[in-house]
């Protein structure tokens, strides 16, 4: 999925971990967006749009206080227009104590396991963010918008709770292969609120972005736009992966990343024809130091890798209104991308005292290109119903696996992943707009699927494989029901069926023995937003939602029970989460408006797995787990003026 901030592509997953002060709306585009958005948008695009300055003096401020020492403060200010300039400023701070307390001998085992903890808490929250927006109206038809965002995080990392170790393996005391490290003593399948970890456990991130968008409306038929951006990321973290007071698996990452992009667009309308043409340039580079130590420092690795990407694309799309009801669209994008990798891997193994060059300094380079078309037809069959059909293609660039421990894999780039998507659907609005129903049927046909497979061999190695071909098909239904002027219900349901048509492993097609990753078969949500009463002091409202997803696999391992690694060891059970909020809104306070609310998230205190790592047979089949947040609640006051 491609993530965009005000039309600017966020080039690295870690670079999308930031807080936004003045978020106005979120645009969700589902399915491959290979024409207009283009880069790595096989699943879709998420465009985060911030609020533009109003040019009038005003603002909002809010404060929240909750359990686990939680508090958040926000302020957003609009300044009066000064000449050709409008400006807004915003800031946000967020704090929460860790809901995992890190204590000496938290498991009550003693016998040398009461080591001094490396940090007093885990799973806490500590972030600061700021934003500035400047709009310049030089003439009636030429405007420039500057956006700046900054986010800083300095907190403890998540608790990697050990939920299982493999039988008959190096951490099983009944096994002949037992390594003498009693990790099994610290296994617990239930969510814990205390821990004893000895390794460094921190997460520090600094994200900064600048964008400059110029818009020149030449005439009624032509508008020219330029979007220029620069983003910078610094990310440092340290993880105690074994979740115990023994130094079994400790890793760190120190990363620096930069990206630059430039996009030019020409768009407009000729009678019944809407058009957009453009060119796009993107360049990024990054470098990561990834030191690791295992088995009481018996194995220590120096693992460094760097990369660059350079992408050039040209695109266009035409929308032609054949009649007032029938519209035909066609688009095409060409992308050319060059990727490089630099890798150094050395190992220090007891009882040796010098580093062994496992992968000497190595540099590789490869280029990839693709044409990605899109076609769609939509027709308003009645005043209430619109039907459509769409075909599109997506392209995810190939590249190199910078984290591999295998020199041969490092020298062999993985191929681009491509997708052909078919979708038909209908959108309807009934009863004077009180009811809206949308339905979509889709089929995604992928080739050269890129799968990252964690093997835990050597320096926490992962392998990236072009597994073969896969198909995902399903249906999505969503409805909005405005029962009265003050009550609205929403519901959605998704069904997803996935299968591999080809999965080549060791030269053998094992498609029937591998599950799709992160593909729950059923997803469901329902929400209510209701006005309970109106008073002289404001409106009393209640908001509640329930979301559910069925079980899913995290790793594409074997489905055969006798095989190791096994996919069922990575299957996360389905779960549902309930949130609710009680609100007194539109409180008159002189020339200002206030709002008081109380909310509760995960109201039933559901224990659910947010993420886990299966180390496989290469590291004793251990499974450290990150659980989702327990029940949290909060009181909030907001003021608008």
C-alpha positions as CSV (number, residue, x, y, z in Angstrom):
1,X,0.0,0.0,0.0
2,X,1.3,3.5,-0.9
3,X,1.0,6.1,1.8
4,X,0.8,9.8,0.8
5,X,0.8,13.0,2.8
6,X,-0.8,15.9,0.9
7,X,0.0,14.1,-2.3
8,X,3.7,13.3,-1.3
9,X,4.8,9.7,-1.4
10,X,6.1,8.3,1.9
11,X,9.0,6.1,0.8
12,X,9.7,3.9,3.8
13,X,7.5,2.0,6.2
14,X,9.2,3.4,9.3
15,X,8.9,6.9,7.8
16,X,5.1,6.6,8.0
17,X,5.2,6.3,11.8
18,X,4.4,9.9,12.8
19,X,1.6,12.0,14.3
20,X,-0.3,14.5,12.2
21,X,-1.5,17.6,14.0
22,X,-4.1,19.0,11.6
23,X,-5.5,16.0,9.7
24,X,-8.6,17.1,7.7
25,X,-9.5,13.8,6.0
26,X,-8.2,10.4,4.9
27,X,-8.7,9.3,1.3
28,X,-8.7,5.5,0.8
29,X,-8.3,4.2,-2.8
30,X,-8.6,0.4,-2.8
31,X,-7.0,-1.9,-5.3
32,X,-4.0,-1.2,-7.6
33,X,-3.5,2.5,-8.3
34,X,-0.9,2.0,-11.0
35,X,-1.8,5.0,-13.1
36,X,-2.1,8.2,-11.1
37,X,-0.4,7.1,-7.8
38,X,1.8,4.5,-9.3
39,X,4.7,3.6,-7.1
40,X,4.2,0.3,-5.1
41,X,0.4,0.7,-4.7
42,X,-0.7,-2.9,-5.4
43,X,-3.2,-3.0,-2.5
44,X,-4.2,0.7,-2.8
45,X,-3.3,4.2,-1.7
46,X,-3.9,6.0,1.5
47,X,-3.8,9.8,1.1
48,X,-3.6,11.8,4.3
49,X,-4.8,15.4,3.6
50,X,-4.1,18.1,6.1
51,X,-6.2,21.2,6.7
52,X,-5.4,24.4,4.7
53,X,-5.1,27.7,6.6
54,X,-8.4,29.7,6.7
55,X,-6.9,33.2,6.8
56,X,-9.1,34.1,9.7
57,X,-8.1,34.3,13.4
58,X,-9.2,31.1,15.2
59,X,-8.1,27.8,16.4
60,X,-8.7,24.7,18.5
61,X,-7.1,23.3,21.7
62,X,-7.7,20.1,23.5
63,X,-6.5,18.1,26.5
64,X,-7.0,14.5,27.3
65,X,-6.2,12.5,30.5
66,X,-6.6,8.7,30.9
67,X,-5.4,5.6,32.6
68,X,-1.8,4.4,32.5
69,X,-0.8,8.0,33.0
70,X,-2.0,8.9,29.6
71,X,-2.3,12.6,28.5
72,X,-2.4,14.4,25.2
73,X,-2.3,18.1,24.5
74,X,-3.1,19.6,21.1
75,X,-3.3,23.2,19.8
76,X,-4.0,24.4,16.3
77,X,-3.9,28.1,15.4
78,X,-5.1,30.0,12.3
79,X,-3.5,33.4,11.9
80,X,-5.2,36.4,10.2
81,X,-4.3,36.7,6.6
82,X,-1.3,39.0,6.0
83,X,-1.1,40.3,2.5
84,X,-0.9,37.4,0.2
85,X,-0.2,34.9,3.0
86,X,-2.4,32.6,5.1
87,X,-0.8,30.6,7.9
88,X,-1.6,28.0,10.5
89,X,0.5,26.4,13.2
90,X,-0.1,23.3,15.3
91,X,1.5,21.2,17.9
92,X,0.8,17.9,19.8
93,X,2.4,16.1,22.7
94,X,1.4,12.6,23.9
95,X,2.5,10.6,26.9
96,X,1.5,7.3,28.4
97,X,3.2,5.1,31.0
98,X,4.1,1.6,29.9
99,X,1.4,-0.9,30.6
100,X,4.2,-3.5,30.9
101,X,6.4,-3.0,34.1
102,X,9.9,-4.3,33.7
103,X,11.0,-5.7,37.1
104,X,13.8,-7.9,38.5
105,X,12.6,-11.5,38.7
106,X,9.0,-10.6,37.6
107,X,8.4,-14.4,37.1
108,X,9.3,-15.2,40.7
109,X,11.9,-17.8,39.6
110,X,15.0,-16.4,41.3
111,X,18.1,-18.6,41.1
112,X,20.2,-16.0,39.3
113,X,17.4,-14.7,37.1
114,X,16.7,-11.6,39.1
115,X,19.0,-9.4,37.0
116,X,18.7,-5.7,37.0
117,X,16.1,-4.7,34.3
118,X,17.4,-2.5,31.5
119,X,14.4,-0.2,31.6
120,X,11.6,0.3,34.1
121,X,8.7,-0.1,31.6
122,X,7.8,-1.3,28.1
123,X,5.0,-0.4,25.7
124,X,4.9,3.2,26.8
125,X,4.2,6.3,24.6
126,X,6.3,9.5,24.3
127,X,5.9,11.6,21.2
128,X,5.9,15.3,20.1
129,X,4.9,16.7,16.8
130,X,4.5,20.0,15.1
131,X,3.2,21.4,11.8
132,X,3.2,24.6,9.8
133,X,1.1,25.5,6.7
134,X,1.6,28.5,4.6
135,X,-0.5,29.4,1.5
136,X,0.5,32.3,-0.8
137,X,-1.9,33.7,-3.3
138,X,0.4,35.6,-5.7
139,X,-2.4,36.3,-8.2
140,X,-6.0,35.2,-8.8
141,X,-4.7,32.2,-10.7
142,X,-1.3,31.4,-9.1
143,X,-1.0,29.9,-5.6
144,X,1.9,28.2,-3.7
145,X,1.3,26.0,-0.6
146,X,4.1,25.1,1.8
147,X,3.7,22.3,4.3
148,X,6.1,21.3,7.1
149,X,5.7,18.4,9.5
150,X,7.9,17.2,12.3
151,X,7.5,14.2,14.7
152,X,9.8,13.0,17.4
153,X,9.4,9.7,19.4
154,X,11.5,8.6,22.4
155,X,10.0,5.7,24.2
156,X,10.6,2.1,25.3
157,X,10.1,-0.7,22.7
158,X,7.3,-3.2,22.9
159,X,7.5,-6.3,25.1
160,X,8.4,-9.4,23.1
161,X,6.5,-11.8,25.4
162,X,7.6,-15.4,24.9
163,X,4.5,-17.4,24.3
164,X,6.0,-20.7,23.2
165,X,9.2,-22.6,22.6
166,X,9.5,-25.6,20.3
167,X,9.4,-29.2,21.6
168,X,12.5,-31.4,20.9
169,X,14.6,-28.3,20.3
170,X,17.4,-26.3,21.8
171,X,15.2,-24.6,24.4
172,X,13.4,-27.9,25.4
173,X,15.0,-29.3,28.6
174,X,13.7,-32.8,27.7
175,X,15.4,-32.7,24.3
176,X,18.9,-34.1,23.6
177,X,19.6,-30.9,21.7
178,X,18.9,-28.7,24.8
179,X,21.4,-25.8,24.9
180,X,21.2,-25.3,28.7
181,X,19.3,-22.0,28.5
182,X,16.0,-22.3,30.5
183,X,14.0,-20.0,28.3
184,X,11.0,-22.3,28.8
185,X,10.7,-20.9,32.4
186,X,9.5,-17.6,30.9
187,X,6.9,-18.9,28.6
188,X,3.3,-17.7,29.1
189,X,0.5,-17.8,26.5
190,X,-1.6,-15.2,28.3
191,X,-1.0,-11.4,28.1
192,X,1.2,-10.3,30.9
193,X,1.6,-6.9,32.5
194,X,5.1,-7.5,34.0
195,X,8.3,-8.5,32.4
196,X,12.0,-9.1,33.1
197,X,14.2,-8.2,30.2
198,X,17.9,-7.4,30.3
199,X,18.6,-6.1,26.9
200,X,18.4,-2.5,25.7
201,X,14.7,-1.7,24.8
202,X,14.1,1.7,23.2
203,X,12.5,3.2,20.1
204,X,13.6,6.6,18.9
205,X,12.4,8.3,15.7
206,X,12.7,11.7,14.2
207,X,10.7,12.4,11.0
208,X,10.7,15.7,9.2
209,X,9.1,16.7,5.9
210,X,8.8,19.7,3.6
211,X,6.6,20.0,0.6
212,X,5.9,22.9,-1.8
213,X,2.9,22.8,-4.2
214,X,2.5,25.4,-6.9
215,X,-0.8,25.7,-8.8
216,X,-1.2,27.9,-11.9
217,X,-4.7,28.0,-13.4
218,X,-3.9,29.0,-17.0
219,X,-7.5,29.2,-18.1
220,X,-10.8,27.3,-17.8
221,X,-9.3,24.3,-19.7
222,X,-5.8,24.0,-18.2
223,X,-4.2,23.9,-14.8
224,X,-0.5,23.3,-14.2
225,X,0.7,21.9,-10.9
226,X,4.1,21.2,-9.3
227,X,4.7,19.1,-6.1
228,X,8.2,19.2,-4.6
229,X,9.1,17.4,-1.4
230,X,12.0,16.4,0.8
231,X,11.7,14.0,3.7
232,X,14.2,12.8,6.3
233,X,14.0,10.0,8.9
234,X,16.3,9.0,11.7
235,X,15.3,5.7,13.4
236,X,17.1,3.9,16.3
237,X,15.7,0.9,18.2
238,X,16.8,-1.9,20.4
239,X,14.9,-5.1,21.0
240,X,15.2,-7.9,23.6
241,X,13.7,-10.5,21.3
242,X,13.7,-13.4,23.8
243,X,11.6,-11.5,26.4
244,X,13.6,-12.9,29.3
245,X,16.4,-11.8,31.7
246,X,18.9,-13.9,29.7
247,X,20.9,-12.4,26.8
248,X,19.7,-14.9,24.2
249,X,18.6,-12.6,21.3
250,X,19.3,-8.9,21.3
251,X,19.2,-6.7,18.2
252,X,19.5,-3.0,17.4
253,X,18.9,-0.8,14.3
254,X,20.3,2.6,13.7
255,X,18.9,4.0,10.4
256,X,19.1,7.2,8.4
257,X,16.9,7.8,5.4
258,X,16.3,10.7,3.0
259,X,13.9,11.0,0.0
260,X,13.3,13.6,-2.7
261,X,10.5,13.8,-5.1
262,X,9.2,16.0,-7.9
263,X,6.0,15.8,-9.8
264,X,4.5,17.9,-12.6
265,X,0.9,17.7,-13.6
266,X,-1.2,19.2,-16.4
267,X,-5.0,18.8,-15.9
268,X,-8.2,20.3,-17.1
269,X,-11.4,19.9,-19.0
270,X,-12.4,20.1,-22.7
271,X,-16.2,20.0,-23.0
272,X,-17.0,16.3,-22.0
273,X,-13.3,15.3,-21.5
274,X,-11.4,15.5,-18.2
275,X,-7.7,14.9,-18.4
276,X,-4.5,14.7,-16.4
277,X,-0.9,14.1,-17.6
278,X,2.2,14.2,-15.5
279,X,5.8,13.1,-14.9
280,X,7.2,11.9,-11.5
281,X,10.7,11.6,-10.1
282,X,11.7,10.0,-6.9
283,X,15.0,9.3,-5.2
284,X,15.8,7.9,-1.8
285,X,18.8,6.5,0.0
286,X,19.2,4.9,3.4
287,X,21.7,3.2,5.6
288,X,21.2,0.9,8.6
289,X,23.6,-0.5,11.2
290,X,22.1,-3.7,12.6
291,X,24.3,-5.1,15.4
292,X,23.1,-8.4,16.9
293,X,24.1,-10.8,19.7
294,X,22.9,-14.3,20.5
295,X,23.4,-17.0,23.1
296,X,25.1,-15.0,25.9
297,X,27.2,-13.2,23.3
298,X,28.5,-16.5,21.9
299,X,27.5,-15.1,18.5
300,X,27.9,-11.4,17.7
301,X,27.2,-9.9,14.3
302,X,28.1,-6.7,12.6
303,X,25.4,-6.3,10.0
304,X,25.3,-3.1,7.9
305,X,23.4,-2.4,4.7
306,X,22.5,0.6,2.6
307,X,20.3,1.2,-0.5
308,X,19.2,3.7,-3.1
309,X,16.2,3.9,-5.3
310,X,15.7,6.1,-8.3
311,X,12.3,6.1,-10.0
312,X,11.1,8.0,-13.1
313,X,7.5,7.8,-14.4
314,X,5.2,9.4,-16.9
315,X,1.4,9.0,-16.7
316,X,-1.9,10.1,-18.1
317,X,-5.6,9.6,-17.7
318,X,-8.7,10.6,-19.7
319,X,-12.3,10.6,-18.5
320,X,-14.8,11.0,-21.2
321,X,-18.5,11.6,-20.4
322,X,-20.2,9.8,-23.3
323,X,-23.6,10.9,-22.0
324,X,-24.7,12.6,-18.8
325,X,-24.9,9.1,-17.2
326,X,-22.1,7.1,-18.9
327,X,-18.4,7.9,-18.3
328,X,-15.4,6.0,-19.8
329,X,-11.9,6.3,-18.3
330,X,-8.5,5.1,-19.5
331,X,-5.1,5.7,-18.0
332,X,-1.5,4.5,-18.5
333,X,1.7,4.9,-16.5
334,X,5.3,4.0,-17.4
335,X,7.8,3.5,-14.6
336,X,11.5,3.0,-14.8
337,X,13.3,2.2,-11.5
338,X,16.9,1.6,-10.6
339,X,17.8,0.0,-7.2
340,X,21.2,-0.5,-5.5
341,X,22.3,-2.3,-2.4
342,X,25.5,-2.2,-0.2
343,X,26.0,-5.0,2.3
344,X,28.6,-5.9,4.9
345,X,28.2,-8.8,7.3
346,X,30.8,-10.0,9.8
347,X,30.5,-12.5,12.7
348,X,32.3,-13.0,16.0
349,X,31.9,-16.5,17.4
350,X,33.1,-17.8,20.7
351,X,35.9,-18.6,21.6
352,X,37.3,-16.5,18.6
353,X,38.2,-12.9,19.2
354,X,38.1,-11.5,15.7
355,X,35.3,-10.9,13.2
356,X,34.9,-13.3,10.3
357,X,33.8,-11.7,7.0
358,X,30.6,-13.6,6.2
359,X,29.7,-11.2,3.4
360,X,32.5,-8.8,2.5
361,X,31.7,-5.3,1.4
362,X,29.4,-5.9,-1.6
363,X,27.6,-3.5,-4.0
364,X,24.9,-4.5,-6.6
365,X,22.7,-2.6,-9.0
366,X,19.6,-3.5,-11.1
367,X,16.9,-1.8,-13.1
368,X,13.2,-2.5,-13.6
369,X,10.4,-1.0,-15.7
370,X,6.7,-1.6,-16.2
371,X,3.6,-0.3,-18.1
372,X,0.5,-0.2,-15.9
373,X,-2.8,0.6,-17.6
374,X,-6.3,1.2,-16.1
375,X,-9.7,1.2,-17.7
376,X,-13.2,1.8,-16.2
377,X,-16.8,2.4,-17.2
378,X,-19.4,3.8,-14.9
379,X,-23.1,4.4,-15.6
380,X,-25.9,6.0,-13.6
381,X,-28.7,3.5,-14.4
382,X,-31.1,5.4,-12.3
383,X,-31.1,8.6,-10.1
384,X,-30.3,6.3,-7.1
385,X,-27.9,3.7,-8.5
386,X,-24.5,3.9,-10.2
387,X,-22.8,0.8,-11.5
388,X,-19.2,0.5,-12.6
389,X,-16.6,-1.9,-13.9
390,X,-12.8,-1.4,-13.6
391,X,-9.6,-3.1,-14.8
392,X,-6.2,-2.0,-13.5
393,X,-2.7,-3.2,-13.2
394,X,-0.2,-2.6,-10.3
395,X,3.6,-2.8,-10.2
396,X,5.8,-3.3,-7.2
397,X,9.5,-2.8,-8.0
398,X,12.1,-5.5,-7.7
399,X,15.2,-5.0,-5.6
400,X,17.7,-6.6,-3.3
401,X,17.5,-8.2,0.1
402,X,19.8,-6.1,2.2
403,X,19.3,-8.2,5.3
404,X,20.3,-11.6,3.8
405,X,23.1,-13.7,5.1
406,X,23.6,-15.4,1.7
407,X,26.0,-13.8,-0.7
408,X,24.4,-15.5,-3.7
409,X,20.9,-14.1,-2.7
410,X,22.4,-10.7,-2.3
411,X,23.8,-10.8,-5.8
412,X,20.4,-11.9,-7.3
413,X,17.7,-9.3,-7.3
414,X,14.1,-10.4,-6.7
415,X,11.8,-9.6,-9.6
416,X,9.0,-7.0,-9.7
417,X,5.6,-8.1,-8.4
418,X,2.7,-7.4,-10.8
419,X,-1.0,-7.5,-10.4
420,X,-4.1,-7.5,-12.6
421,X,-7.2,-6.4,-10.9
422,X,-10.9,-6.8,-12.0
423,X,-13.7,-5.1,-10.1
424,X,-17.4,-4.6,-10.6
425,X,-19.7,-2.8,-8.2
426,X,-22.7,-0.6,-7.5
427,X,-23.3,2.4,-5.4
428,X,-26.7,3.4,-4.3
429,X,-28.5,6.2,-2.4
430,X,-32.1,5.7,-1.4
431,X,-34.9,7.3,0.7
432,X,-33.8,10.9,-0.1
433,X,-30.2,10.1,0.9
434,X,-31.0,8.5,4.2
435,X,-29.6,5.1,3.1
436,X,-26.4,4.5,1.1
437,X,-25.4,1.0,0.0
438,X,-22.1,0.1,-1.8
439,X,-21.1,-3.3,-3.1
440,X,-17.9,-4.4,-4.9
441,X,-16.8,-7.8,-6.3
442,X,-13.1,-8.1,-7.1
443,X,-10.5,-10.5,-8.4
444,X,-6.7,-9.8,-8.0
445,X,-4.4,-12.0,-10.1
446,X,-0.7,-11.6,-9.0
447,X,2.5,-12.9,-10.5
448,X,6.0,-13.0,-9.1
449,X,4.7,-12.5,-5.6
450,X,7.3,-11.0,-3.3
451,X,7.4,-12.8,0.1
452,X,9.7,-12.0,3.0
453,X,10.4,-15.2,4.9
454,X,12.0,-14.9,8.3
455,X,14.5,-17.8,8.8
456,X,16.4,-16.7,12.0
457,X,19.5,-18.3,10.5
458,X,22.7,-16.5,11.4
459,X,22.2,-12.7,11.8
460,X,18.3,-12.9,12.1
461,X,18.2,-13.5,8.4
462,X,15.2,-13.0,6.1
463,X,14.8,-14.3,2.6
464,X,12.8,-12.5,-0.1
465,X,11.3,-14.9,-2.7
466,X,9.3,-14.5,-5.9
467,X,7.0,-17.3,-4.8
468,X,5.0,-17.5,-8.1
469,X,1.3,-16.7,-8.7
470,X,-1.6,-16.1,-6.5
471,X,-5.3,-15.1,-6.6
472,X,-7.4,-13.1,-4.2
473,X,-11.1,-12.6,-4.7
474,X,-13.9,-11.5,-2.6
475,X,-16.8,-9.1,-1.9
476,X,-17.2,-5.9,0.1
477,X,-20.5,-4.5,1.2
478,X,-21.0,-1.3,3.2
479,X,-24.1,0.6,4.2
480,X,-24.9,3.9,5.9
481,X,-28.4,4.3,7.5
482,X,-29.5,7.7,8.7
483,X,-32.5,6.5,10.8
484,X,-33.4,10.0,12.0
485,X,-31.7,13.4,11.8
486,X,-29.7,12.6,14.9
487,X,-28.9,8.9,14.5
488,X,-26.7,7.2,12.0
489,X,-25.6,3.5,11.7
490,X,-22.8,2.2,9.5
491,X,-21.9,-1.4,8.8
492,X,-19.5,-3.2,6.5
493,X,-18.6,-6.7,5.7
494,X,-15.7,-8.2,3.6
495,X,-15.1,-11.7,2.4
496,X,-11.7,-12.7,1.0
497,X,-10.7,-16.0,-0.6
498,X,-7.0,-16.4,-1.4
499,X,-4.9,-19.2,-2.9
500,X,-1.5,-19.7,-4.5
501,X,-1.7,-20.9,-8.1
502,X,2.1,-21.4,-8.0
503,X,4.5,-21.4,-5.1
504,X,8.0,-22.7,-6.1
505,X,10.1,-23.8,-3.1
506,X,13.3,-25.7,-3.8
507,X,12.2,-26.2,-7.4
508,X,8.9,-27.8,-6.4
509,X,5.4,-26.3,-6.7
510,X,3.9,-26.4,-3.2
511,X,1.0,-24.1,-3.8
512,X,-1.5,-26.3,-2.1
513,X,0.6,-26.4,1.0
514,X,1.1,-22.7,1.7
515,X,-1.3,-20.0,3.1
516,X,-1.5,-16.4,2.1
517,X,-0.1,-14.0,4.7
518,X,-2.2,-11.4,6.5
519,X,-5.4,-12.4,4.7
520,X,-8.3,-12.9,7.1
521,X,-11.3,-14.5,5.4
522,X,-13.9,-12.4,7.1
523,X,-13.9,-8.7,8.3
524,X,-16.8,-6.9,9.8
525,X,-17.5,-3.6,11.4
526,X,-20.6,-1.8,12.8
527,X,-20.9,1.7,14.3
528,X,-23.5,4.0,15.7
529,X,-23.4,7.8,16.0
530,X,-26.4,9.1,17.9
531,X,-27.7,12.3,19.5
532,X,-29.3,11.2,22.7
533,X,-30.7,14.7,23.6
534,X,-30.4,18.4,23.1
535,X,-29.9,20.7,26.0
536,X,-29.1,24.4,26.6
537,X,-25.6,23.2,27.5
538,X,-25.0,21.3,24.3
539,X,-25.9,18.0,22.6
540,X,-25.5,14.7,24.3
541,X,-24.1,12.1,21.8
542,X,-23.0,8.5,21.9
543,X,-20.6,6.9,19.5
544,X,-19.7,3.2,19.5
545,X,-18.1,0.7,17.1
546,X,-17.3,-2.9,16.9
547,X,-14.7,-4.3,14.5
548,X,-13.9,-8.0,13.9
549,X,-11.5,-9.9,11.8
550,X,-11.2,-13.7,11.5
551,X,-8.0,-15.7,11.9
552,X,-5.0,-15.2,9.6
553,X,-1.6,-16.6,9.0
554,X,1.5,-14.4,9.5
555,X,4.0,-16.6,7.6
556,X,3.7,-18.7,4.4
557,X,5.0,-21.9,6.0
558,X,3.8,-25.4,5.3
559,X,0.2,-26.4,6.2
560,X,1.3,-30.0,6.7
561,X,1.3,-30.8,10.4
562,X,4.5,-32.9,10.2
563,X,6.6,-30.1,8.6
564,X,8.7,-27.6,10.5
565,X,8.3,-24.7,10.2
566,X,4.6,-24.9,10.3
567,X,2.1,-22.3,9.2
568,X,-0.4,-23.1,12.0
569,X,2.2,-22.0,14.6
570,X,1.9,-18.5,13.1
571,X,-1.9,-18.4,12.8
572,X,-3.4,-15.6,14.8
573,X,-7.0,-16.3,16.2
574,X,-9.8,-14.0,15.1
575,X,-10.9,-11.2,17.5
576,X,-13.3,-8.3,17.8
577,X,-12.7,-4.9,19.5
578,X,-15.4,-2.6,21.0
579,X,-14.9,1.1,21.5
580,X,-17.3,3.7,22.6
581,X,-17.5,7.4,23.5
582,X,-20.0,9.6,25.4
583,X,-19.9,13.3,24.3
584,X,-21.4,16.6,25.2
585,X,-20.8,18.7,22.1
586,X,-21.5,22.3,20.9
587,X,-21.3,23.7,24.4
588,X,-21.8,27.5,24.1
589,X,-18.9,29.4,25.8
590,X,-19.3,33.0,24.8
591,X,-17.7,33.4,21.4
592,X,-16.2,29.9,21.6
593,X,-17.6,26.4,21.5
594,X,-16.6,23.6,23.9
595,X,-16.8,19.8,23.9
596,X,-16.4,17.3,26.7
597,X,-16.1,13.6,26.1
598,X,-15.3,10.3,27.8
599,X,-14.2,7.3,25.7
600,X,-13.1,3.7,26.2
601,X,-11.1,1.6,23.8
602,X,-11.0,-2.2,23.8
603,X,-13.9,-1.9,26.3
604,X,-14.1,-5.7,27.0
605,X,-10.3,-5.8,27.6
606,X,-9.9,-8.3,24.8
607,X,-6.5,-10.1,24.7
608,X,-5.3,-10.2,21.1
609,X,-2.1,-10.6,19.2
610,X,-1.0,-7.5,17.3
611,X,2.2,-9.2,15.9
612,X,4.5,-12.1,16.6
613,X,7.7,-13.5,15.2
614,X,8.1,-17.2,14.5
615,X,11.8,-18.0,14.6
616,X,11.4,-21.4,13.1
617,X,13.7,-24.4,13.5
618,X,16.8,-22.3,13.0
619,X,16.3,-20.8,16.4
620,X,14.4,-23.3,18.6
621,X,10.9,-22.5,17.2
622,X,10.5,-19.7,19.8
623,X,7.6,-17.2,19.3
624,X,7.9,-13.8,20.9
625,X,4.6,-12.0,20.8
626,X,3.4,-8.4,20.9
627,X,-0.1,-8.1,22.4
628,X,-2.5,-5.3,21.6
629,X,-3.4,-2.6,24.0
630,X,-5.6,-3.6,27.0
631,X,-8.6,-1.6,28.0
632,X,-7.9,2.2,28.0
633,X,-10.1,5.1,28.9
634,X,-9.8,8.8,28.6
635,X,-11.5,12.1,29.4
636,X,-11.2,14.9,26.9
637,X,-12.0,18.7,26.7
638,X,-11.9,20.6,23.4
639,X,-12.3,24.3,22.7
640,X,-12.9,26.0,19.3
641,X,-12.8,29.7,18.7
